[in-house]
């Protein structure tokens, strides 16, 4: 027994030593950051903003690799299968961490066990927009919807997106009946709202700010827990919908098994980027709220939010088989 115990302890010591050596040498080459969506989107913009400081902190360039498809699943699975050495990372959206495992149940992919979560990078609070024919407050919109079940409609960029699921959750929380009209992307969805083909649409402030200022659509409320300084709107909670929070946030993750010292170094580099005054100002201009959570808090928050989305998808029978 003593010999066996000694061998186990020796094995653990060797593993620990290898991890320390790996961390000391990290990074040995350029770091690939896979974004599971097309270039030009929010995640792509955020990653490119942070890249110069992260590259300076780590001493290696970041290679941004956009891999859209499968609702974000293709890129996410590529990261999960990569070597856990810190040289392949993912900047993913809320879908990749807390939604897709319920939306696509046949895929049998749980991101909270497939990845080591590093930090939430930024929140992109969602705004509830309404057509000009709709009431000018969220409370009044809900009242009209209750009085006219099935007669008002809402747009989404497509089935299964955060805007789609977030409005379904609004329906569940308030008991209203809205007809879902999916479009092929955010621009046609916003065009439909301006044309009054639909009466409600949920998207980031950057998507609709110009249309609000031009008085082509209305902004009813921001779906954040607290008011956002760069978004001059009351929260949905203040407007009478308790616990209604919906943001298409972005987070940084590595494959499961990446050594903790490597994770810690990447985390410090991300925090340095998020603390840079120029980057913070640019994020604020885009109505993105910088985050920078510790890895454990990020994981805990994801577990709590995953429960909410799991219940929403199950209750609404929204899973895509």
N, C-alpha and C positions, 0 to 999 in steps of 0.2 A: 504493500500500500504506500509505503514511504517513497519507493522508487517511482511508482506511478504518479504520485503527487508532485514529485520533483520534476518529472517530465512535463506535466501539465503546466507547472509554474515556469519552466524553461521556455515552453512554447509560447506562453502569454508574453513573457519578456521579449522574445524574439519578434513577435507581432508588434509589440509596443515600440521596439527599437526600429523596426522597419517603417512604422508610421511616422516616427519622429524624423527619420532620415528623409522620408518622402516629403514631409512638410518643410524640412530645411532646404531641400533642393527646389521646391515649388516656387514659381512656375519655371519649368525647363524649356518651354516653347510657347508659341502663341496660344491663346485661349479661345476656343470656339464658343460663341454664345448663340444658341439656337432659339429663334423666336418662331413659335408655331403658327404665325400669321404672315400675310403678305407685307412687303416693304411699304413704308409710308404711313402705317397705322400708328396708334398711340404707343404700343410697346416698342416699335422700331424707333420712334421719335425719342422716347425716354432713354432707351439704351444708348443711342448715339449722343445724347446730351451728357450722359454719365461717363461714357467711354474714355475721354481724354484723362480725367482724373484717376479713374481705375487703372488705366494703363501706366500712368506715372507711379502709382502706389505699388503696383505689382511688377513693374519693370518688363512687361511683355505686352504686345499689341493684342487687342480683342478682334476676332474675326466674326462678324455678324453674319449669321446663316439663317435666312428666312425660309421656313419650311411649312407653308400653308397646306391645309387639307384635312379632311376628316374632323371638322369642328375643333381643330387644334390637337387632335389625337396623334397625328403622324409625327409631328415634331416632338411632342412630349415623350412618345414611346422611344424615339431615337435617343433622347437624352437618358432615359431610364436604362437603356441597354449599353450606354457608353462606359468606358473604363472609369471607375470611381477614383480618379486621381486629381480632380480639380481642373482639368484641361478642357472639359466639356460642361457647359452650364446651360441653364434655360432661363430666359425671361418670359414668364407665362402670365396669362390673365387669370381672373377669378375662375373662369371656366375650367382651366387646366388643373386647378387645385381642389375646387369644392363643388363642381357642378357636373362635369362630364361623366364621373363614375356612376351617377344616378341617371343621367340622360341617355347614356349608351350602356345599359346593364349587360348586354351580351359580350361586350369587350372584355369584361372582367379585369379592369385595370384600376387599381387604387393608388392615386398619386401620393397620398399621405404615407404610404409604405414604400412606394417605388422611388421616392426622392428624399434627400436630406434638404430640408428647407433652410434657407440662409437668412433672408429678410424680405419683408414687404418693401417695395421701392416707392410706390406712390399710389395714392387713391385718386380715382377719377370719378368724383361724385356725379350721380345721374340727376338730370333735371327732367321734370314732367312738363312737356310742352303741350299746348292746346291750340286748336284752330281758332281763328278770330270769331267764329260763330258760337264758340263754347263759352261757358262762364269764365270769369277772370280770376277765380280762386279755386283751390283744390277742393275745399269744403263744398262750394257751390257746384262744382263739376260732379262730385260724388252724389250730391242730392239730386241733380238732374238725371244722372245715370240710374239711380234707384227708382226714380219716377218713370223712367222710360227703359225698362229692361230689354236688352237685345237691340236697341235702336241706335246706340252709339258704337263707334268702332275705334280700334287703335292699330297703329302700324308697328312693324318690327323690321329689322334688316333681313331676317329670315327666321325660320323655325328653330328653336333651341338656343337662340342667342340670349345674352343677358337681358337686353331690353324686352324680349318676349317673356322670359320667365319672371322678370321683375314686375311686369304689369299683371301677369297671372297671380303673383303673390298679392298685389294690390287688390285684385278682385276677391281673393280669398279672405283678406283681412277686413274688407269693407262690405262684402256681400253684393257687389255690383255685377252686372252682366254686360260685358263689352264683347264685341265681335272682333276676333283677331284677323288682321289682314297683313300677311307677310310680303315683303318686297325683296328685291335682290340688292341689298346693300343699304347703307344709311342715306345717301343722296336721294334716291327715289322715294324713300320713306318720308323724308323731310318735304320733298316736293308734294307728296300726297297730302301732307298736313296743311301746307300752304294753300292747296287747291280745295281744302275742306272735304276731300274724299274720305278722310279719317278725322277723328276729333282729338286724338291723344297720341303722343309719341314720347318715349323715354330715351334720352341720349345725354352725352356729356355737354357741358356748357360750351365748349369750343365748337361743337357741331351746330348749335342753334343760336349762339349769341348774336351773330350778325343779322339773322332773320328777326330776332326779337327787337333789336335796335331799329331795324327797317320797318317794324310794325307789320310784318307778314305773318307772324305767329305770336302766341302769348307764352310766357313762362309762368307756371303756377307755383312750383315749389322745388326745392332741392332735396333729394332723398338721402340726406346725410344725418348723422346723429346730432351734430351741431352745425350751426351756420358756417358757411364757407366765406371768408373775407372777400374773395374775388368774384363771388356769385351773389348778387344783391337780391336774395330771395329768402322767404321763410322756409323752414324745413317742413317736410311732410308730417313729421311728428307734431310740430306746432300747429299744423293745419288740421289736426284731428285724426291722424292715422298712427296710433301708438306702435313703436318698434319697427316702423317701415324705413329700412335703410337698404339702399341698393347702389353699389358702386362697382364699376368695372376696373378693379384695382389690378396692379401688376406686381409680381414677386420674382425673386431670384432663387434658384434651386440648383442642386447638384445631384448626380446619381447616388442612390443609397449606398452607404459604405465608404464614402469619401472621408478621409481622416479628419478628425475634429480640428487639429491644428491648421489644416488647409482651409476648412470652413471658416475658422476664426480669422484667418488672414484675408480671405475674400470679403468677409463681413466688414472688417475694418476698412478695406479699400472702398466698399460701397458706401459706408458711413462718411468717409472723407469726401466722396463725390456729392453726396446729399447735403453736406454741410457747406459746400462751396457757394459763396454768395451769388455769383453769376448764374450758376445752375439753378439755385433756388428761385431767383427772380424769373428766369425763363419758365420754370415749371409753374410758377404763380401766374405768369402771363397766359399760360395754356389752361389755367384752372385745374392743374394737377396739384394735389397736396402731398408734399414729400413725407415719407414715412421713415423707415430705418429701424424697424423693430428688431429686438434680439431674436435669435433663432427659435428659442423655446416659446416666446410669446407669439411669434408668427405661427408656429405649429398649433398652439392652443387656440388661437383665433380661427385658424382654418378648420379645426375640428368642430368648433361651435357653429361656424357658418355652414359647414357641410351638412350638419344636422338640419338646419333651416331649409336649405335647398333640397335635401333629400325628402323632407316632409312636403315641400311645395310641389315637387315633381310627382310624388306618389299620390297626393291628394287630387292633383289636377289631371292625373293619368297622362303625363306629358312625355314619358319615356319613349325614345325612338328605338323601335325593335329592329 
